């Protein structure tokens, strides 16, 4: 079936929109990598301070602040990438597929769920997707929560005698004798 000029023009606009959104997804993905690298750089800069017992409470605050800011940025970009992929899948692909009379998942297989994109191996792709989500969960929470928690734990443990001494002093000052 031959497309008329109006359909061709519409397809060109859809293709341009698709290319712009894919570029934006790539840009946001690269920003995620940069922020992740910056966070790891902050940690690499602070870690020797923690090991050599030169870290201060400001170092701990800097670690937690950088972890939370990096996590928030990373998750915000992930949500935006998901939204943009949804635009491709639910708007652009549907319209383009209707114009050229093909299924949307055949038109843009990179933007559909794995079991739809590869119906020959639906269980295997779904299993791979579940495993990927688990690794992502472990990676994210290890990097942004477990690492700062362990580092803070080391910081407190090294200073535990001083902290206990301070607590005893405060107790004596507030309640008199112990």
C-alpha positions, 0 to 999 in steps of 0.5 A, a space after each residue: 500500500 502506497 503512502 500518500 504525501 500527508 502520511 509520508 510527511 507525518 511519518 517524517 515528523 514521527 521519525 524526527 520525534 523518535 530520533 530526538 527522544 532517543 538522543 534525549 534518552 542517551 543524553 540522560 543516560 550519560 548524565 547518570 554515568 557522570 553523576 555516578 562517577 562523580 559520587 564514586 570520586 567523592 567516595 574515593 577522595 573521602 575513603 583514605 580520610 576514613 582509613 587514616 582516622 583523619 575524617 571528621 563529621 563533615 566528611 561523614 555529612 559530605 559522604 551522605 549528602 553526595 550519596 543522597 544527591 547522586 541517588 536522587 539525580 540517578 532515580 529522577 533521570 531513570 524515571 524520565 528515561 522511562 517516561 520518554 521510552 513510554 512516549 516512543 512505545 505508546 505514541 510514536 510507534 502506535 501512530 507510525 505502525 497504524 500508518 504503515 500497517 505493521 504491529 508497533 512491537 515490530 516497528 520499534 522492538 527496542 522499546 517494547 517489553 522483552 516477552 513481546 519483542 521476542 515471542 520465541 523465548 518469552 520465559 527466558 527474556 522475562 527471567 533475564 529481565 527479573 535478574 537484571 532488576 535484582 542486580 540493579 536493586 542490589 547495586 543501587 542500594 549497595 552503592 548509595 546506602 550500604 557503602 555510606 552506612 559501613 563507612 559511617 559505622 567504621 567512623 563511629 567504631 574508631 571514635 567509640 571510646 571518645 563518644 562514650 566519654 562524651 556521653 558519660 560527661 553529658 550524663 554527669 552534667 545533666 544528672 549530677 553523679 553517675 
